Amino acid sequence: MTSKNGVTSKNLTWVHRLDEVDLDELSRLYRLAPLGNKPPEALATVYGNSRYACFVYAGDVLVGAGRALADGVDCAYIADVAVHPEHQGRGLGSDIIRKLVELAAGHKKIILYAAPGTEAFYRGLGFLHMNTAMGIWSDPRRAVDIGLLSPED
Ligand SMILES: CC(C)(COP(=O)(O)OP(=O)(O)OC[C@H]1O[C@@H](n2cnc3c(N)ncnc32)[C@H](O)[C@@H]1OP(=O)(O)O)[C@@H](O)C(=O)NCCC(=O)NCCS
């Protein structure tokens, strides 16, 4: 079975077009995964501005998603990868990352930051630690609290 713009394998259907996705269902997936509260309007903006997107369906149910911002030459940034809890641990998260890396092939660097505790997952997919990565967060205190940023030293 293959959808209009998707490719099917292992009974999963892959879709890469945002207009084929119910944004309320996408928002629910992030709450369930869990990967935080991402309102549908915000998802429309961030996915709309992302060069690459993956949405994975088991039947009619959205069970995985992820996206990558990219400039076409230099840098691609993978974000918002999540798998429905009932489908975690079966290789789907790895498949989504591999697909985004494949879509972003040719960029000089493909970067991401891991949710604390998921570093081993990304290391297994070929990502290495960036020694000098730094960032400005809108809520740095919370980012320090959850282990994303190191406080000033
Ligand atoms: C992290 C996540 C995307 C992984 O997807 P998944 O489909 O469960 O992962 P896979 O089945 O492809 O696992 C691949 C490997 O990574 C490991 N792994 C999976 N989640 C991991 C985690 N949180 N920490 C460490 N290792 C993890 C698996 O054990 C597996 O290892 P193995 O190949 O040696 O068996 C998924 O668990 C998820 O959505 N979590 C909640 C949201 C989140 O944290 N997203 C990441 C944001 S950076």
The ligand as an SDF file (V2000), in Angstrom:
LIG
                    3D

 48 50  0  0  0  0  0  0  0  0999 V2000
   13.9730    9.1040   21.4520 C   0  0  0  0  0  0  0  0  0  0  0  0
   12.9830    8.4260   20.4920 C   0  0  0  0  0  0  0  0  0  0  0  0
   12.7190    9.3270   19.2780 C   0  0  0  0  0  0  0  0  0  0  0  0
   13.6400    7.1040   20.0140 C   0  0  0  0  0  0  0  0  0  0  0  0
   12.7490    6.4550   19.1210 O   0  0  0  0  0  0  0  0  0  0  0  0
   12.5610    4.8850   19.1950 P   0  0  0  0  0  0  0  0  0  0  0  0
   11.7620    4.4530   18.0160 O   0  0  0  0  0  0  0  0  0  0  0  0
   12.0360    4.5170   20.5300 O   0  0  0  0  0  0  0  0  0  0  0  0
   14.0760    4.4180   19.0800 O   0  0  0  0  0  0  0  0  0  0  0  0
   14.6520    3.1200   18.3650 P   0  0  0  0  0  0  0  0  0  0  0  0
   13.7220    1.9660   18.5590 O   0  0  0  0  0  0  0  0  0  0  0  0
   14.9960    3.4710   16.9630 O   0  0  0  0  0  0  0  0  0  0  0  0
   15.9790    2.8890   19.2280 O   0  0  0  0  0  0  0  0  0  0  0  0
   17.2630    2.8680   18.6420 C   0  0  0  0  0  0  0  0  0  0  0  0
   18.2950    2.6400   19.7070 C   0  0  0  0  0  0  0  0  0  0  0  0
   18.3590    3.7630   20.5980 O   0  0  0  0  0  0  0  0  0  0  0  0
   18.1160    3.3440   21.9080 C   0  0  0  0  0  0  0  0  0  0  0  0
   17.3040    4.3650   22.5560 N   0  0  0  0  0  0  0  0  0  0  0  0
   16.0240    4.6730   22.2710 C   0  0  0  0  0  0  0  0  0  0  0  0
   15.5990    5.6670   23.0670 N   0  0  0  0  0  0  0  0  0  0  0  0
   16.6320    5.9690   23.8760 C   0  0  0  0  0  0  0  0  0  0  0  0
   16.8100    6.8800   24.9400 C   0  0  0  0  0  0  0  0  0  0  0  0
   15.8270    7.6990   25.3500 N   0  0  0  0  0  0  0  0  0  0  0  0
   18.0210    6.9300   25.5460 N   0  0  0  0  0  0  0  0  0  0  0  0
   19.0250    6.0790   25.1640 C   0  0  0  0  0  0  0  0  0  0  0  0
   18.9010    5.1860   24.1660 N   0  0  0  0  0  0  0  0  0  0  0  0
   17.7250    5.1230   23.5540 C   0  0  0  0  0  0  0  0  0  0  0  0
   17.3750    2.0330   21.7940 C   0  0  0  0  0  0  0  0  0  0  0  0
   17.5910    1.2440   22.9660 O   0  0  0  0  0  0  0  0  0  0  0  0
   18.0040    1.4260   20.5820 C   0  0  0  0  0  0  0  0  0  0  0  0
   19.2330    0.8600   20.8910 O   0  0  0  0  0  0  0  0  0  0  0  0
   19.6370   -0.5640   20.2470 P   0  0  0  0  0  0  0  0  0  0  0  0
   19.6490   -0.3300   18.7660 O   0  0  0  0  0  0  0  0  0  0  0  0
   20.9590   -0.8340   20.8500 O   0  0  0  0  0  0  0  0  0  0  0  0
   18.5520   -1.4920   20.6620 O   0  0  0  0  0  0  0  0  0  0  0  0
   11.6400    8.0510   21.1990 C   0  0  0  0  0  0  0  0  0  0  0  0
   11.9170    7.2040   22.2760 O   0  0  0  0  0  0  0  0  0  0  0  0
   10.8560    9.2830   21.6830 C   0  0  0  0  0  0  0  0  0  0  0  0
   10.0150    9.7920   20.9600 O   0  0  0  0  0  0  0  0  0  0  0  0
   11.1080    9.7130   22.9230 N   0  0  0  0  0  0  0  0  0  0  0  0
   10.4010   10.8650   23.4930 C   0  0  0  0  0  0  0  0  0  0  0  0
   10.7340   12.1550   22.7590 C   0  0  0  0  0  0  0  0  0  0  0  0
   12.2280   12.4220   22.6850 C   0  0  0  0  0  0  0  0  0  0  0  0
   12.9540   12.3110   23.6790 O   0  0  0  0  0  0  0  0  0  0  0  0
   12.7040   12.7770   21.4630 N   0  0  0  0  0  0  0  0  0  0  0  0
   14.0980   13.0630   21.2310 C   0  0  0  0  0  0  0  0  0  0  0  0
   14.3110   14.5430   21.2680 C   0  0  0  0  0  0  0  0  0  0  0  0
   16.0400   14.9290   21.1840 S   0  0  0  0  0  0  0  0  0  0  0  0
  1  2  1  0
  2  3  1  0
  2  4  1  0
  2 36  1  0
  4  5  1  0
  5  6  1  0
  6  7  2  0
  6  8  1  0
  6  9  1  0
  9 10  1  0
 10 11  2  0
 10 12  1  0
 10 13  1  0
 13 14  1  0
 14 15  1  0
 15 16  1  0
 15 30  1  0
 16 17  1  0
 17 18  1  0
 17 28  1  0
 18 19  1  0
 18 27  1  0
 19 20  2  0
 20 21  1  0
 21 22  1  0
 21 27  2  0
 22 23  1  0
 22 24  2  0
 24 25  1  0
 25 26  2  0
 26 27  1  0
 28 29  1  0
 28 30  1  0
 30 31  1  0
 31 32  1  0
 32 33  2  0
 32 34  1  0
 32 35  1  0
 36 37  1  0
 36 38  1  0
 38 39  2  0
 38 40  1  0
 40 41  1  0
 41 42  1  0
 42 43  1  0
 43 44  2  0
 43 45  1  0
 45 46  1  0
 46 47  1  0
 47 48  1  0
M  END
$$$$
